[in-house]
Amino acid sequence: MDAQGRRAVVVGNSDGVGLALTRQLVAAGWTVAGVSRSGSDLTAPGYAHHVADVTGDTYRTVLAGAVDRLGGVDVCVYAAGVGEFFDLGDLAAQTRALEVNLIGAARTVEVVVPAMVAGGGGHLVGLSSLADVAPSAQAPGYAAAKAGLTSYLVGLRGALRPHGVRVTVVRFGFVDTKMAKSPVKPMLLSVERAADVVRDCLRTRPAVVSRPRRMAAVVRAAGVATRVAARR
């Protein structure tokens, strides 16, 4: 998958895992289009950056233009994400988490999947979270969005496989980015290590990958208890 001439779109790549992954792909000879709300300082042969907010009216148009300039798309990685702790005075922040983390991904699918099918196939990767296992009183919008993203992408995998498109969900715990706002961050992954995980998925095309594995096991057990408590 690291051969010259591969074409990728990375959404949400002005920083964090998206930026680290973009650097790795460009260094490996991929042609990459980045799309994010912010500009980028990354300049390299084979890389083009496009500015658009995934919740904005122009996002689909900008994304479609990026795909057209690539001449098609073999891989799309949706790495855009936001999350805020619950604040009764700012419920809009929870709404935005749903819009960016879930609806933005769905809008991306609208554009890239038809292009992949028309080109004979492709690979869609979405960065979800281990927080998708249960409701969260601390960040309800974020947890709900990630639960929805995981469910949507797993469903799409079955729906799109006959059309030559593979879909992968990557569920991370804490990664050393601005998104990691908790005062305690056990088993923290570096952005480079997280990007390595995504790169490996481009080669193996699994359905779901959860990292770190030990945290995934702990979170899964805790999620059962949380769901039971939330229904009382």
Secondary structure as GFF3:
##gff-version 3
##sequence-region A 1 232
A	DSSP	beta_strand	7	11	.	.	.	ID=ss1
A	DSSP	alpha_helix	16	27	.	.	.	ID=ss2
A	DSSP	beta_strand	31	36	.	.	.	ID=ss3
A	DSSP	beta_strand	47	51	.	.	.	ID=ss4
A	DSSP	alpha_helix	59	70	.	.	.	ID=ss5
A	DSSP	beta_strand	75	78	.	.	.	ID=ss6
A	DSSP	alpha_helix	92	98	.	.	.	ID=ss7
A	DSSP	pi_helix	99	103	.	.	.	ID=ss8
A	DSSP	alpha_helix	104	118	.	.	.	ID=ss9
A	DSSP	beta_strand	122	129	.	.	.	ID=ss10
A	DSSP	three_ten_helix	130	133	.	.	.	ID=ss11
A	DSSP	alpha_helix	140	160	.	.	.	ID=ss12
A	DSSP	three_ten_helix	161	163	.	.	.	ID=ss13
A	DSSP	beta_strand	165	172	.	.	.	ID=ss14
A	DSSP	alpha_helix	191	204	.	.	.	ID=ss15
A	DSSP	beta_strand	208	211	.	.	.	ID=ss16
A	DSSP	alpha_helix	213	230	.	.	.	ID=ss17
###
